[in-house]
Amino acid sequence: MAVRAIEWVGNETGLLRLLDQTRLPTEIEFVDCRTVPQVIEAIKMLRVRGAPAIGVSAAYGIVLAAHAATGDAESFRQLMREADEALFASRPTAVNLGWALKEMGQVIRDVASRPQEERLRALLDRAREIESEDQEMCMAMGRHGGPLLDHAKNVLTHCNAGALATAGEGTALAVIFEGARRNPGLHVYADETRPLWQGARLTAWELVQNNVPCTVICDNMAASLMKGRRIDAVVVGADRITANGDVANKIGTYSVAVLARYHGIPFYVAAPSSTFDFELASGDLIPIEQRAAGEVAEPYGVRLAPKEAGVFNPAFDVTPAELVTGIVTEKGVISPVNADAIRAMLR
Ligand SMILES: CSC[C@H]1O[C@H](OP(=O)(O)O)[C@H](O)[C@@H]1O
């Protein structure tokens, strides 16, 4: 994809340029972040979104924080701790955010007593590594997952787990793009993914940009397509996978997984090792982000429900491991999913 979701511009004193995904698919606009609050606003407003992309953006946010942390070692540590906590609090479900901040935290501890120029260079080097590692993991997930679609005609995906959600080609979409390269007849059904339409606005845009045939459907249409034997496989991304293989992903993923199981359709999850949270035993422990009522009841300022009505707007749900046919990681496909298989593959 020619347009990058995330780009560090310049040297150690540079800035973080983010593609503003709230403007897609009709406008290509960027936001230049020079401060941590600007990065936090972009994450909270989903200008940048997707578990790996959030992690990479937070890593660069730590570099931006260091620009202002020019004092002695103790004041540096204090300011960086405040930046870490503020970035960590921006969105609670995607574990990649916390993972990236932990990685940057190690560098902060290592360089706190060094001159400022050395601090900035070390932090930028690690943030760039996190970005390039994610790019490599996306390619590897494509390699491992693409063959799963060799005999598929139609694949369904939910939300957006593509280049817009990562630093590379995506997770689920990396599998689908490689699947389309190996199997040129592959067609994709993209759930629109209410309430923020990541599927219609972002996944369809990425597929069209990459000349992969796709059809946008409402989230309530997948069942009929499956009943009509129009779906051969499902591939989705993930925001957090717990030690037992339970998967947190965009709201609506669990519904798709139940439907796929009922109709005997393989349900794959694509996620890098940075999406696994071995500190949580099961998915019921995953913090689920609750978002504003307006996203459901008044999108783009159009009132769709009475103000007096309550609104339920969880951003994610949890699919139990037993509904997952396999998890595509950068180290291979874990199937059938279980805690031992995950640990053996990723540790
Ligand atoms: C490759 S992670 C993509 C993952 O993130 C999305 O959530 P959001 O758009 O709210 O950041 C969705 O759950 C995707 O599957």
The ligand as a Gaussian input file, in Angstrom:
#p B3LYP/6-31G(d) Opt

LIG

0 1
 C       -4.324000      -5.928000      13.576000
 S       -5.175000      -5.420000      14.958000
 C       -6.641000      -4.860000      14.250000
 C       -7.772000      -4.889000      15.212000
 O       -7.948000      -3.597000      15.825000
 C       -9.262000      -3.167000      15.542000
 O       -9.830000      -2.404000      16.567000
 P       -9.829000      -0.774000      16.442000
 O      -10.187000      -0.451000      15.034000
 O      -10.864000      -0.351000      17.456000
 O       -8.431000      -0.355000      16.811000
 C      -10.031000      -4.452000      15.330000
 O      -10.306000      -5.102000      16.558000
 C       -9.047000      -5.215000      14.507000
 O       -9.264000      -6.568000      14.395000

